[in-house]
Amino acid sequence: MSNNEWIDITQPLTNEIAVWPGDTPFQFELGYTKEQTGSVNIGQVKTGVHTGTHVDAAFHFDNDGKTMEEVDVDVYIGKTKIIDVVGFPLIDQYVLEKYQLSDVKRVIFKTNPKRNPHVFPDEFAVFDPSAAAYLKKIGVVLIGTDAPSVDPVDSKALKAHHAFHQNGISILENVLLNEVEPGDYELIALPLKIVGADASPVRAVIRPLK
C-alpha cells in the first residue's frame, strides 16, 4: 500500500446499519427520481446523529456544553496513533501505560478486529475515567474507538464522557478498523456543522505516516 493512499475507516451508512438501541434507524431513499423530475435524482436521509462513525459534542451529555457548530475542527485533523487494545474490556491508566504514547495528540483504539456495522454489539470495551486524566497529562486532545461508545451501553452517569470533556479531550466513536494495523497515521474526521446538535456523522479517513 502506498504511503499516500487514504484509508476509509468510516462505517458505511446503509439502511441495515446498526444503531443504538431505541435510536432512529438510518434510512436513505430517493425522494424524487430523474424520471419524476425530468433532470436529476434527489435523495433524502433520516437518521440519528450518533449513527455509524460520528463525533460527540459536549452538549450530548452536558446541557451547558458546546454544540456541534462550536467545536474546534483542528482537533479532528492531524497525526494520530492507532493502538491495538483487543482483549482489554476496560481501558484505564494501567492499560495505557503499556503503550508508547509520548508526543501523541490523537489516539484511536482498536478494540475488536471483527466489528460488524450491521450488528449492535452485546458487549464492547469501555473507558475508565482514569484514562482521561492520564491522556490529558501527555497532551492528547482526541480519542477514537471502534466501539459505539466510551461508556457501557446501560450507563446513565456517562463517567467516561464527562471525564474526557473535563480533561479537554474530544471523542470519535464507531470507526471501522478491521483491516487497519496499529501505527502512526494522518487523520481527517470532520463533523458536519449542524447548529445545535449533540453529535455529527463524519467521513473518517487515515493515511500512513513514515
Order of alpha helices (4+ residues) and beta strands (2+ residues): beta-beta-alpha-beta-beta-beta-beta-alpha-beta-beta-alpha-beta-alpha-beta-beta-beta-beta
